[in-house]
């Protein structure tokens, strides 16, 4: 109260003598300085940053922001009123017990790009209001059970680019309000059963760029609200049947860059709300019939860069709402009649960089043409040199705009590349028989 009275007295005194001072001499900077002084004094005389080489204070929209740099340890004098604390880009190596215990008003704590190797089990005690915590790009190798227990209001937890190898059971206990958990680019090879239990509000889980080999049954138990799951660029070779059965509201599943060799019935059971499934750059050579039978909401399926050779009849059964199917860069030599059966909403199929030389028009019978976009060749594509004479039916479809060639097909003219140097635009095709291939 004394400090506030002093400031008020200064303001009154300034006004008293203002009649004797030209108005142009009263700099706005004076009033700005006084205003900042008021804020600093209201927050307490011992909270303002005094070492301007190591910290900075900002007051914006009611938030008290404290930024530090040049530190080797967590400072003990962080003002209790601070709501946003930024410790990014220092050389902090550890977080001791209860170092933040007085920061009950802090909502955001940033500790990215440090050298943190150890975090005491009670290091985060007292952060009752914390909503965002980032420990991105440190050297953390272990997560201790119970270390996040008190963070009841935490929404976002960033642990990417560390050296974490194991997610132990119960490590995230207490985080019932967590919506986003990022564990990208660690060394995780094991997620213990129960490790993710209690995360009932989780919507996004990112586990890409790790060393996970198996997705076991039960590992996602309790994550019924999850919308996005990223498992890309691991070494996953096995997905146990029913592993995703708890994820009934999942919209996006990313599994590209793994080592899956086959897809079986039961792998995607209960993913009825999935919209996007990305399986590119695996080793998939076979897909069991009815694998996708319960995935009626799927709109995009990416199987680019696998080892598929024959697309058997019924392989995509159940994908009634699929619009985009990516099959490029496989080893496809044959597409059986009925392979695309049930693709009633399809708008785009990409097939470039395979080993196809012709396409049977029966394969495309009953597919919608609004129009249907086909990707058949790329500018520098050495494969997919087509027997263009056998594709006369396709020239008629192109002429009537029921089929177009995908924009990536050819930079100058959107047509297949013919074997033997033939020119697609010079094909001589009769009219007989082509109309039977329209739905």
C-alpha angles and dihedrals in degrees: 000000000000091000093050091051091052091053092047089050090052091052093048092047090050090053092047093058096036090092089067095045123075110250090234090061093060100090119209084227089070092057092043090052092049090049092053089047090054091052093047093049094046089054090050134275093258098053102068115102107254100175100067090182091067109028146024135200127214131178115201129162092341094310121124107214121193119188125189134188139171093042131144095185140026108278116242095207101066104144113255089226094059113121098180119038119186118194096157122144100018129121098248111154104183143019111220127209118292093350088142097038093117095052098090091144096051113116100171127039118181120191102156124149099021130123098249113161102161136037120188115235089243097039095110098045114130098030090119096156100039114135103165127037123175125188093161118158104012132120099259111151103171138040115206123220111256097014092123097038097113096048095095094155098045113132103169127036119182117193099150125138097027133114100257112149105173134036104208125209114272096013092127096043111144097029096110092143097049111126103173129036119181120192099155122153102014129122097257113157100156134044107187121222108268094023091118098035117127095032092117094152097047113131103166127038119179117192100151125138096031135112101258112149103177134036101208129203112265099019092115096044112147096020095112092140096054113128103173130033120182117193098152124145099018124119096254112161099159134048110184116226109268094015090133096038094113093054098082093148098046113135103175129036118180116191104149121140098033133117103254112146101181142018118219137190110275097034094101099026114143094020091117094142097049112128103177129032117182114190100153123144098024126119097254111158100159138035117191117231113263093022089130097034097120097042100094094148096055111123102170129036118180116193096156118147101022133118103257112148105169126031103210126207112276095017092131098036113151098028094115095151099041112131103170125044118178116195101153125137097025127118097255115162100159139030112195123218107265095030090117094039113139094023090125095154101041117138102165136034121176118200106158122134096033132112098258120130100176141015125222108226089217088071090067099043112131094011112133117257107203071141114305112225116215126191107204110151142014127216095254096029112138092184127060094052096166132217088234094186088067091054098065089120087061093053089057091050089049091049091054092044093239090120127034129183117247113261090241091055097089131352097218105027125015102229140103120277109247125224117244093027094289120162118236092207092054097056115128109215130168125225099239118118101356098110093067091075097065117097 
